[in-house]
Amino acid sequence: MGDVGDLLVRLYDLPQGPVRDGLAAAGIEIRRALPPERLIVLDWVTRHFGSLWAAEVEMGFGQLPVTVWLAVRGNALLGFACHDATAKGFFGPTGVDAAARGQGVGEALLFATLNGMRAAGYAYAVIGDPGPVEFYCKRLDASVIPKSKPGLYRGMLRPQLEDRQVD
Ligand SMILES: CC(C)(COP(=O)(O)OP(=O)(O)OC[C@H]1O[C@@H](n2cnc3c(N)ncnc32)[C@H](O)[C@@H]1OP(=O)(O)O)[C@@H](O)C(=O)NCCC(=O)NCCS
């Protein structure tokens, strides 16, 4: 868990996401996940980020339309982001394969998902337990929600056999 509380994002003021022509040029597509991809994505998220995040992503696959976005190159999954997976109106979790970081994939997933939330009728998004706050605040005018740490996650059971949740 990061050190700050949850973040609040005003979706009605959402800035234009950065134009990343390089992603398309590199053959990387950002799109909503399809229900048949559920088990493939859950397996990938479990291996890279652990069972807690996979359980949240599974919630996203339990809704129509699916509230999970993917970054894919051909048949390879590079990253994911979701909303309404932890609580209604929550963004996250999100993660990018360590080898694919630093080229705008995480940010493209963030903006695609937040735009999806806005289209679904939300005025605000909560980024729960944000981790790398600098990543979120780089392009978003997000505010820390007072007294939101540990917030929703207070007293949550955690796996005892997994060394770590995030690679
Ligand atoms: C956070 C994460 C999704 C970012 O993915 P990414 O594809 O590397 O991010 P991007 O390349 O789109 O980065 C966009 C900008 O944010 C910055 N940034 C990315 N990760 C950052 C971090 N951890 N801390 C500070 N800044 C970061 C980048 O430098 C980049 O800035 P630039 O445009 O000025 O170069 C990825 O590092 C990750 O999967 N981390 C582990 C899981 C995690 O912490 N998820 C978030 C909590 S749910």
PDBQT file of the ligand as one rigid body, heavy atoms in Angstrom, charges set to zero:
ROOT
HETATM    1  C1  LIG A 201       2.253   2.425 -12.417  1.00  0.00    +0.000 C 
HETATM    2  C2  LIG A 201       2.362   1.720 -13.770  1.00  0.00    +0.000 C 
HETATM    3  C3  LIG A 201       0.982   1.160 -14.165  1.00  0.00    +0.000 C 
HETATM    4  C4  LIG A 201       2.824   2.767 -14.816  1.00  0.00    +0.000 C 
HETATM    5  O1  LIG A 201       2.854   2.117 -16.081  1.00  0.00    +0.000 OA
HETATM    6  P1  LIG A 201       3.820   2.660 -17.248  1.00  0.00    +0.000 P 
HETATM    7  O2  LIG A 201       3.349   2.056 -18.510  1.00  0.00    +0.000 OA
HETATM    8  O3  LIG A 201       5.233   2.460 -16.889  1.00  0.00    +0.000 OA
HETATM    9  O4  LIG A 201       3.499   4.223 -17.183  1.00  0.00    +0.000 OA
HETATM   10  P2  LIG A 201       3.695   5.283 -18.361  1.00  0.00    +0.000 P 
HETATM   11  O5  LIG A 201       4.830   4.873 -19.239  1.00  0.00    +0.000 OA
HETATM   12  O6  LIG A 201       2.382   5.502 -19.030  1.00  0.00    +0.000 OA
HETATM   13  O7  LIG A 201       4.093   6.591 -17.547  1.00  0.00    +0.000 OA
HETATM   14  C5  LIG A 201       3.450   7.824 -17.725  1.00  0.00    +0.000 C 
HETATM   15  C6  LIG A 201       4.216   8.886 -16.975  1.00  0.00    +0.000 C 
HETATM   16  O8  LIG A 201       4.175   8.585 -15.565  1.00  0.00    +0.000 OA
HETATM   17  C7  LIG A 201       5.507   8.416 -15.052  1.00  0.00    +0.000 C 
HETATM   18  N1  LIG A 201       5.504   7.274 -14.136  1.00  0.00    +0.000 N 
HETATM   19  C8  LIG A 201       5.213   5.985 -14.452  1.00  0.00    +0.000 A 
HETATM   20  N2  LIG A 201       5.303   5.203 -13.367  1.00  0.00    +0.000 NA
HETATM   21  C9  LIG A 201       5.663   6.025 -12.352  1.00  0.00    +0.000 A 
HETATM   22  C10 LIG A 201       5.927   5.787 -10.974  1.00  0.00    +0.000 A 
HETATM   23  N3  LIG A 201       5.846   4.558 -10.433  1.00  0.00    +0.000 N 
HETATM   24  N4  LIG A 201       6.264   6.860 -10.211  1.00  0.00    +0.000 NA
HETATM   25  C11 LIG A 201       6.345   8.100 -10.755  1.00  0.00    +0.000 A 
HETATM   26  N5  LIG A 201       6.117   8.380 -12.059  1.00  0.00    +0.000 NA
HETATM   27  C12 LIG A 201       5.787   7.336 -12.842  1.00  0.00    +0.000 A 
HETATM   28  C13 LIG A 201       6.379   8.127 -16.260  1.00  0.00    +0.000 C 
HETATM   29  O9  LIG A 201       7.700   8.553 -16.036  1.00  0.00    +0.000 OA
HETATM   30  C14 LIG A 201       5.683   8.907 -17.364  1.00  0.00    +0.000 C 
HETATM   31  O10 LIG A 201       6.097  10.246 -17.337  1.00  0.00    +0.000 OA
HETATM   32  P3  LIG A 201       6.542  11.007 -18.709  1.00  0.00    +0.000 P 
HETATM   33  O11 LIG A 201       5.350  10.986 -19.599  1.00  0.00    +0.000 OA
HETATM   34  O12 LIG A 201       6.903  12.369 -18.233  1.00  0.00    +0.000 OA
HETATM   35  O13 LIG A 201       7.676  10.215 -19.247  1.00  0.00    +0.000 OA
HETATM   36  C15 LIG A 201       3.418   0.578 -13.756  1.00  0.00    +0.000 C 
HETATM   37  O14 LIG A 201       4.645   1.108 -13.297  1.00  0.00    +0.000 OA
HETATM   38  C16 LIG A 201       3.046  -0.613 -12.892  1.00  0.00    +0.000 C 
HETATM   39  O15 LIG A 201       2.429  -1.555 -13.368  1.00  0.00    +0.000 OA
HETATM   40  N6  LIG A 201       3.444  -0.592 -11.586  1.00  0.00    +0.000 N 
HETATM   41  C17 LIG A 201       3.168  -1.700 -10.688  1.00  0.00    +0.000 C 
HETATM   42  C18 LIG A 201       1.696  -1.769 -10.343  1.00  0.00    +0.000 C 
HETATM   43  C19 LIG A 201       1.190  -0.482  -9.691  1.00  0.00    +0.000 C 
HETATM   44  O16 LIG A 201       1.841   0.132  -8.851  1.00  0.00    +0.000 OA
HETATM   45  N7  LIG A 201      -0.044  -0.075 -10.097  1.00  0.00    +0.000 N 
HETATM   46  C20 LIG A 201      -0.667   1.160  -9.602  1.00  0.00    +0.000 C 
HETATM   47  C21 LIG A 201      -1.438   0.942  -8.352  1.00  0.00    +0.000 C 
HETATM   48  S1  LIG A 201      -3.039   0.204  -8.673  1.00  0.00    +0.000 SA
ENDROOT
TORSDOF 0
